[in-house]
Amino acid sequence: MTASSLTTLEAEALIEPPLCHNTVGVEEEEEPPSKRVLKVKDRFFKQVPEKDWNDWKWQFRNRITTVEQLAKYIPLSAKEQEQIKLVITRYPFSVTPYYLSLINPEDRNDPVRKQAIPCFDEITQSDMGEEDPLEEKRASVVPGLVHRYPDRVLMVLTDICPMFCRHCTRKREWQHGGWVRKEEEIELMLNYIRNNSKVRDVIISGGDVLTLSTDRLERVLYKLRKIEHLEMIRIGSRYPVVLPQRIDSELCDMLSKYGPIWFNTHFNHQNEVTPEAARACDMLLRAGVPVNNQTVLLRGINDSVETQLKLSHSLLKAKVRPYYLFQCDEVQGTEHLRTPVETGLKIIEGMRGHTSGLAVPTFVIDLPSGGGKVSLQPDYVLSHTKERLILRNYQGRIITFRNPGAETQTEKVEPQIKEAVANENRALVRS
């Protein structure tokens, strides 16, 4: 993959300071002492001035990237420190001060910690999986542009992220250093889209594309909007979760000019849906940019009905739609976080009927070998003929359903079928 290599300082130079340090654009009234709660930054960074803390450029430049830095905040044994040092020779780590402060340092199984801090299993199980299980390289029509589905393409503009999620699909890129696509590479992508009238939808991703300056991102959006057959632009970014200060007035004002833009983000646990994150999502919505969430199913982090319900309810309160629940991709270095497919099916079954349909995401597997996404559902159909379906509902009740439009007989369901259904329901009541 051809890309321009950047030093860390050069990569950071792409970042613009926010328009203002207050993420909501107005001064907030100070709460009475009786109602004050621990601010996120007060866990580890109490001495950092509010002005710096709310400056996303400060957050980016002060990412924790070494074991020595990490050990100042999270208790680590000497053995753990040595193990992490081994892991990051292959899979580096980076975490913003904001996201680090969501970790409970006393809880070794903290769900935020497991997403951000390297685990020794990343290299002890690294022989399992593939570097590029979705075969994005094979589907790349020009460097950085993946064309897998007939009507949409994926633009990968950078591999730079504020945080390296331990389950990342593009974990393979971490060792290549920070890069951003050159202008001539982006022009090749745009020319391909211009010359393919079937492409109506572009997804812009990375790395994390919001690492680019607002001006640089706008230049891409401006050129995309000049393409007449392009209907929709989507942005994939985890900034609202790991560095919500990036969602400022300048960015939102810019995005509002190029709609329809849809924003897909990536909350995996209710602990991530903080007031700061909710404000970032609210700012996007007020700019006319709807926000969807794509959760990845992760072992020991969100692999239960209870956790997924809490996450979905927290998202809906923040006006974010739970869109996908992804089976974790078969990426090298992520096997310890992957769950059986049956876990996802049981979660969907446990949510359906017990909460609003708005709160139930679609469970999806992105198939290896470039097979694309397929959705899975629990098996609610027990029997299916041309005339009838026998279904199991969310309570476990067995119910018959006449199949309209099929060549059916006018008489009632055969007595033996009726009796079987009745017996199933009686057994359910007794249990």
ZIVENLIN-V425646 format. One record per residue. N is the residue number from 0. PSI is psi in whole degrees, -180 to 180 (* if undefined). OMEGA is omega in radians with two decimals (NA if undefined). Layout:
n=[N N]
psi=[PSI PSI]
omega=[OMEGA OMEGA]
This chain:
n=[0 1 2 3 4 5 6 7 8 9 10 11 12 13 14 15 16 17 18 19 20 21 22 23 24 25 26 27 28 29 30 31 32 33 34 35 36 37 38 39 40 41 42 43 44 45 46 47 48 49 50 51 52 53 54 55 56 57 58 59 60 61 62 63 64 65 66 67 68 69 70 71 72 73 74 75 76 77 78 79 80 81 82 83 84 85 86 87 88 89 90 91 92 93 94 95 96 97 98 99 100 101 102 103 104 105 106 107 108 109 110 111 112 113 114 115 116 117 118 119 120 121 122 123 124 125 126 127 128 129 130 131 132 133 134 135 136 137 138 139 140 141 142 143 144 145 146 147 148 149 150 151 152 153 154 155 156 157 158 159 160 161 162 163 164 165 166 167 168 169 170 171 172 173 174 175 176 177 178 179 180 181 182 183 184 185 186 187 188 189 190 191 192 193 194 195 196 197 198 199 200 201 202 203 204 205 206 207 208 209 210 211 212 213 214 215 216 217 218 219 220 221 222 223 224 225 226 227 228 229 230 231 232 233 234 235 236 237 238 239 240 241 242 243 244 245 246 247 248 249 250 251 252 253 254 255 256 257 258 259 260 261 262 263 264 265 266 267 268 269 270 271 272 273 274 275 276 277 278 279 280 281 282 283 284 285 286 287 288 289 290 291 292 293 294 295 296 297 298 299 300 301 302 303 304 305 306 307 308 309 310 311 312 313 314 315 316 317 318 319 320 321 322 323 324 325 326 327 328 329 330 331 332 333 334 335 336 337 338 339 340 341 342 343 344 345 346 347 348 349 350 351 352 353 354 355 356 357 358 359 360 361 362 363 364 365 366 367 368 369 370 371 372 373 374 375 376 377 378 379 380 381 382 383 384 385 386 387 388 389 390 391 392 393 394 395 396 397 398 399 400 401 402 403 404 405 406 407 408 409 410 411 412 413 414 415 416 417 418 419 420 421 422 423 424 425 426 427 428 429 430]
psi=[124 129 159 128 140 145 167 -43 -37 -40 -43 -25 -17 -18 133 149 156 160 -38 162 -17 119 -20 -1 -3 158 134 140 140 132 153 150 -34 -20 0 142 166 122 152 -48 -22 -14 -48 -20 42 -31 -7 128 147 -37 -43 -45 -38 3 111 -26 -39 -45 -45 -44 -20 26 147 122 -1 158 -38 -42 -46 -40 -16 -21 -35 126 122 131 166 -38 -44 -41 -41 -39 -43 -39 -37 -43 -44 -6 -25 -43 93 169 154 132 137 153 -40 -51 -36 -36 -8 -10 134 108 -17 -8 108 -20 20 131 -29 -41 -44 -25 -25 -33 132 147 142 -26 -19 -31 -27 -24 22 -8 -9 138 -173 155 -42 70 -27 -1 50 -35 -42 -31 5 118 -31 162 122 -4 112 124 95 -44 153 -39 8 154 160 123 119 107 -17 160 11 132 152 -27 142 100 132 -15 15 134 -33 39 -24 -23 -14 -30 -2 4 174 126 155 141 137 160 -40 -31 -42 -37 -36 -42 -48 -39 -39 -44 -42 -36 6 93 -15 -17 113 -3 126 130 125 125 -163 -141 -150 116 -23 -2 -27 153 156 -40 -43 -41 -39 -36 -37 -46 -41 -45 -37 -41 -14 -9 113 -39 -5 121 -40 144 134 143 127 120 143 9 -41 -23 -46 -17 68 -17 -19 -28 89 178 -38 -48 -47 -40 -39 -47 -34 -17 -12 23 165 125 131 140 119 121 -165 64 133 -13 149 -24 -18 -16 74 168 -37 -44 -41 -39 -40 -44 -38 -40 -40 -44 -42 -19 5 20 101 147 123 156 137 98 143 130 119 131 130 4 -51 27 45 156 -44 -46 -42 -36 -46 -40 -49 -41 -39 -40 -45 -37 -27 8 31 132 124 110 -63 148 108 133 130 129 155 67 138 135 8 4 -35 -15 -5 148 162 150 -34 -29 -46 -40 -41 -35 -47 -42 -38 -20 -41 126 -16 0 172 145 -27 -25 -6 111 169 126 125 141 127 107 145 172 28 26 -13 180 138 141 146 146 153 157 96 -14 114 -32 146 118 179 -31 -34 152 140 118 152 127 -175 -21 -7 -1 146 125 138 149 122 134 103 145 -14 163 95 157 154 -18 168 170 144 141 -39 -32 -44 -42 -38 -42 -44 -42 -41 -43 -36 -40 -39 -43 -42 -34 *]
omega=[-3.13 3.12 3.11 3.13 -3.12 2.93 3.12 -3.13 3.11 3.12 -3.13 3.14 3.10 -3.02 3.09 3.05 3.12 3.13 3.09 -3.08 3.12 -3.00 3.13 3.02 3.11 3.08 3.12 3.09 3.13 -3.12 3.04 -3.11 -3.10 -3.08 -3.11 3.05 3.14 3.07 -3.13 -3.02 -3.07 3.12 -3.10 -2.94 -3.07 -3.07 3.14 3.13 3.13 -3.13 3.12 -3.08 -3.11 3.09 -3.05 3.08 3.05 3.13 -3.10 -3.09 -3.12 3.06 3.09 -3.04 -3.13 3.12 -3.13 3.09 -3.08 -3.09 3.07 -3.04 -3.07 3.11 -3.13 3.06 3.12 3.12 3.13 -3.14 3.12 3.13 3.14 3.11 3.10 -3.11 -2.99 2.96 3.10 -3.12 -3.12 3.04 -3.14 3.13 -3.14 3.05 3.13 -3.06 3.08 -3.08 3.05 -3.10 2.95 -3.02 -3.13 -3.08 -3.12 3.14 3.13 -3.07 3.08 3.11 -3.09 3.12 -2.97 -2.99 -3.10 3.11 -3.08 3.12 -3.14 3.12 3.12 3.11 -3.02 3.09 3.14 3.12 -3.09 3.05 -3.06 -3.02 -3.13 3.11 3.11 3.13 -3.13 -3.11 -3.13 -3.10 2.91 -3.10 3.07 -3.12 -3.11 3.11 -3.11 -3.13 -3.04 -2.95 -3.10 3.13 3.12 3.07 3.08 -2.99 -3.12 3.00 -3.09 3.11 3.02 3.10 3.06 3.11 -3.01 3.14 -2.97 3.09 -3.10 3.13 -3.12 -3.05 -2.97 -3.08 -3.06 -3.12 -3.12 3.08 3.06 -3.14 3.05 3.14 -3.13 3.08 3.11 3.13 3.06 3.09 -3.10 3.12 3.10 3.14 3.12 -3.05 3.13 -3.02 3.10 -3.13 -3.12 -2.99 3.12 3.04 3.12 -3.04 -3.10 0.54 3.03 -3.00 3.13 2.97 3.07 3.07 3.12 3.13 -3.10 3.08 -3.13 3.12 3.10 -3.13 3.14 -3.13 3.09 -3.10 3.06 -3.13 -2.95 -3.06 3.13 -3.07 -2.94 3.04 3.04 3.07 3.06 -3.07 3.05 3.13 3.12 -3.10 -2.98 3.11 -3.03 3.11 3.11 -3.11 -3.08 -3.09 -3.13 3.13 -3.07 3.08 3.14 -3.11 -3.09 -3.10 -2.96 -3.13 0.05 3.02 3.06 -3.05 3.08 3.12 -2.76 2.99 3.13 -3.07 -3.08 3.11 3.13 -3.09 -3.10 3.03 3.12 3.13 3.13 3.11 3.11 3.13 3.13 3.12 3.09 3.14 3.14 3.07 3.13 -3.12 3.11 -3.09 3.02 3.13 3.09 3.14 2.99 3.13 -3.01 -3.11 3.08 -3.13 -3.10 -3.01 3.07 3.10 -3.09 -3.11 -3.14 3.08 3.13 3.13 -3.11 3.13 3.09 3.13 -3.12 3.08 3.08 3.11 3.09 -3.09 2.98 -2.96 -3.13 2.82 -3.05 2.85 -3.10 -3.10 -3.10 -3.08 3.07 3.13 -3.14 -3.01 -3.11 -3.13 -3.07 -3.14 2.98 3.10 -3.12 3.11 3.12 3.13 3.12 3.10 3.13 3.12 -3.14 3.12 -3.05 3.13 -3.13 3.05 3.12 3.07 3.08 -3.08 -3.06 3.12 3.02 3.12 -2.97 2.92 2.99 -2.94 3.07 -3.14 3.10 -3.09 3.13 -3.06 2.97 3.13 3.13 3.09 2.98 -3.08 3.12 -3.12 -3.14 -3.13 -3.07 3.00 3.10 -3.05 -2.97 2.92 3.00 -2.98 3.03 -3.10 -3.05 3.10 -3.05 3.11 3.12 -3.03 3.07 -3.12 3.12 -3.11 -3.05 3.09 3.09 3.09 -3.06 3.00 -3.09 -3.11 -3.11 3.11 -3.12 -3.06 -3.10 3.10 3.11 -3.13 3.12 3.12 3.13 3.14 3.11 -3.12 3.08 3.12 3.11 3.14 -3.13 -3.11 NA]
